[in-house]
Amino acid sequence: DVLRSNIRGNIGFIFATNCQLDDIREVLAKHVRDSAAKSGQMAKANLSLPAGPTGMDPSQTAFFQALNIGTKIVKGQIELVSEFPILKQ
């Protein structure tokens, strides 16, 4: 019961009796995967949308307006007026 009360979140147990802790760390390091970004997490790199054409048709301007991203319509497609930062370190 003491162990069960201290377990929270996504936790996995590794039962190993015939190897060293370094061996386990090495195997786990090979299988690390990136996960989806969540609000409030620290970014690993800066990322921004470049200014210029998006290839999207003008009916989708509401998407950019909801995010306060400046756009204009040029030659039947949405174009970003200026670079827009998405992620900051």
SULNORZI-V5153 format. One record per run of one state. SS is the DSSP state (h for helix, s for strand, l for the rest). FROM is the first residue (numbers start at 1). TO is the last residue. Records with the same first field share a line. If there is no record, write none. Layout:
BEGIN
SS = FROM-TO, FROM-TO
END
This chain:
BEGIN
l = 1-1, 7-20, 31-46, 50-51, 54-57, 67-70, 75-76, 81-83, 88-89
h = 2-6, 21-30, 58-66
s = 47-49, 52-53, 71-74, 77-80, 84-87
END
